[in-house]
Amino acid sequence: MISVGLARRYARALLSLSQRRGDLERTQGELRELAALFARDVRARRFFETPNVARADKLAFLEERWRPKFGPTVYGLLMLLLRRRRLDHLVTVSEEFTKISEQAQGIVRATVRTAVPMDDGQADRLIAALGRRSGLRVMLTRETDEAVIGGAVVSMDHQVIDGTLAMEFWRIRRQLLQTRVHG
């Protein structure tokens, strides 16, 4: 398995190149499409992962099927990964590229877990509050988790904001245990 650090180096180089060429959005879309293809099509993934398949066969496949479909930035990445025998790690490189390209654009991803589905108005208010707090544009993913019972848990940029009832009860319990009663 490719290390995240190595995947991040490929992703940084790709980001720099796509910014210079002015095709960042196209690169993001094409990489997302390729990663989805590798995730759902086991045959395509096995074709590139199998060392018994000759590199010339893989190159011919890329030339015939993918060169006309993808721009020079992504196609160049494919060729580099093929030369270095790392084409089977495309999904990891794509995930890292998504993260760092969003950071470069001032975007941060956040996930909110609630017991019941959050309506659009609540989500918009949460996005605005998180945006003010982080100074970034927030892309929110909503999840429903019955274990939450009440309140919400927000995960954003390696931080967790726990506003659940369970956490509030724990805080109250801690305060009560620390309080001395004089009598």
VOGU-3710 file (C-alpha; in Angstrom, 3 decimals, decimal comma):
1> misvglarry> 0,000/0,000/0,000  1,264/3,445/-0,884  2,009/5,695/2,030  -0,162/8,753/2,468  3,011/10,861/2,484  4,019/9,589/-0,946  0,493/10,054/-2,292  0,514/13,601/-0,917  3,769/14,361/-2,788  2,200/13,250/-6,067
11> arallslsqr> -0,914/15,262/-5,224  1,093/18,425/-4,442  2,994/18,162/-7,708  -0,275/17,651/-9,585  -1,853/20,640/-7,815  1,077/22,862/-8,717  0,955/21,758/-12,344  -2,826/22,113/-12,660  -2,705/25,605/-11,100  0,006/26,678/-13,563
21> rgdlertqge> -1,999/25,271/-16,475  -5,243/26,783/-15,176  -7,147/23,497/-15,286  -7,657/22,805/-11,584  -11,407/22,176/-11,836  -10,976/19,888/-14,831  -8,232/17,959/-13,037  -10,418/17,560/-9,946  -13,319/16,219/-11,994  -11,215/13,831/-14,037
31> lrelaalfar> -9,432/12,447/-10,980  -12,756/11,968/-9,202  -14,044/10,100/-12,262  -10,954/7,871/-12,420  -11,025/7,109/-8,691  -14,710/6,177/-8,934  -13,929/3,901/-11,891  -11,159/2,145/-9,949  -13,432/1,824/-6,903  -16,343/0,232/-8,788
41> dvrarrffet> -14,638/-1,670/-11,627  -12,654/-4,572/-10,196  -11,446/-5,652/-13,654  -9,857/-2,268/-14,406  -8,209/-2,175/-11,004  -6,861/-5,735/-11,352  -5,554/-4,988/-14,830  -3,287/-2,245/-13,452  -2,453/-4,010/-10,186  -1,351/-7,291/-11,772
51> pnvaradkla> 2,403/-7,409/-12,345  1,939/-10,208/-14,920  0,275/-7,782/-17,352  3,018/-6,246/-19,478  3,609/-2,521/-19,171  3,251/-2,259/-22,966  -0,298/-3,655/-22,686  -1,137/-1,148/-19,972  0,351/1,679/-22,054  -1,651/0,594/-25,110
61> fleerwrpkf> -4,833/0,571/-23,012  -4,116/4,088/-21,701  -3,323/5,396/-25,184  -6,405/3,895/-26,791  -9,048/4,354/-24,095  -7,997/7,117/-21,728  -5,820/9,565/-23,688  -8,782/10,929/-25,688  -10,925/11,069/-22,550  -8,627/12,940/-20,148
71> gptvygllml> -6,716/16,205/-20,308  -2,935/16,466/-20,437  -2,544/17,002/-16,685  -4,350/13,841/-15,595  -3,033/11,833/-18,521  0,500/12,909/-17,579  -0,134/11,677/-14,026  -1,349/8,344/-15,395  1,803/7,973/-17,485  4,044/8,887/-14,540
81> llrrrrldhl> 2,289/6,395/-12,266  2,577/3,733/-14,966  6,325/4,362/-15,414  6,846/4,166/-11,666  4,602/1,092/-11,348  2,199/2,938/-9,069  -0,912/3,219/-11,204  -2,702/0,905/-8,785  -2,414/3,687/-6,174  -4,403/6,203/-8,174
91> vtvseeftki> -7,295/6,275/-5,684  -5,036/7,302/-2,782  -3,363/10,003/-4,880  -6,815/11,246/-5,933  -8,034/11,430/-2,325  -4,973/13,430/-1,281  -5,324/15,706/-4,310  -8,934/16,440/-3,366  -7,894/17,384/0,175  -5,030/19,696/-0,751
101> seqaqgivra> -6,796/21,292/-3,722  -9,775/22,125/-1,510  -7,422/23,631/1,075  -5,806/25,722/-1,655  -9,261/26,984/-2,629  -10,204/27,836/0,972  -12,619/24,926/1,358  -12,913/22,717/4,433  -15,078/19,614/4,759  -17,198/19,048/7,847
111> tvrtavpmdd> -19,487/16,226/8,921  -22,403/16,604/11,303  -24,040/13,607/12,980  -27,526/14,025/14,422  -30,200/11,663/15,740  -32,746/12,859/13,182  -32,141/14,311/9,723  -31,085/17,955/9,800  -33,243/20,264/7,670  -31,751/22,675/5,138
121> gqadrliaal> -32,260/25,755/7,336  -30,379/24,181/10,237  -27,626/23,031/7,898  -27,280/26,537/6,414  -26,984/28,090/9,886  -24,378/25,503/10,885  -22,399/26,107/7,679  -22,437/29,859/8,335  -21,288/29,408/11,950  -18,506/27,002/10,984
131> grrsglrvml> -17,453/29,340/8,177  -17,176/32,278/10,609  -15,221/30,109/13,025  -12,777/28,722/10,445  -12,632/31,570/7,962  -13,119/28,999/5,189  -15,929/27,886/2,901  -17,527/24,822/4,508  -18,741/21,760/2,604  -21,096/19,971/5,008
141> tretdeavig> -21,990/16,290/4,971  -25,016/15,318/7,040  -25,267/11,928/8,731  -28,010/10,448/10,867  -26,963/8,351/13,869  -29,638/7,202/16,334  -26,955/6,705/18,999  -26,574/10,486/19,243  -30,020/10,746/20,932  -30,039/14,567/20,922
151> gavvsmdhqv> -27,813/17,428/19,813  -25,051/17,028/17,239  -21,419/16,035/16,750  -19,452/18,074/14,212  -16,116/16,880/12,811  -14,094/19,451/10,896  -10,419/19,682/10,071  -9,299/17,127/12,695  -11,471/18,761/15,367  -14,601/17,379/16,996
161> idgtlamefw> -17,266/19,624/18,472  -19,518/17,499/20,664  -22,836/19,188/21,384  -24,753/16,025/22,217  -27,016/15,505/25,210  -24,704/12,769/26,457  -21,786/15,234/26,555  -23,895/17,869/28,276  -25,015/15,346/30,923  -21,368/14,339/31,413
171> rirrqllqtr> -20,403/18,026/31,961  -23,218/18,515/34,466  -22,240/15,330/36,303  -18,608/16,465/36,474  -19,635/19,862/37,859  -21,871/18,248/40,458  -19,113/15,900/41,584  -16,685/18,808/41,912  -19,118/20,990/43,852  -18,876/20,958/47,624
181> vhg> -22,061/21,210/49,564  -21,875/23,070/52,894  -24,401/22,157/55,438
//
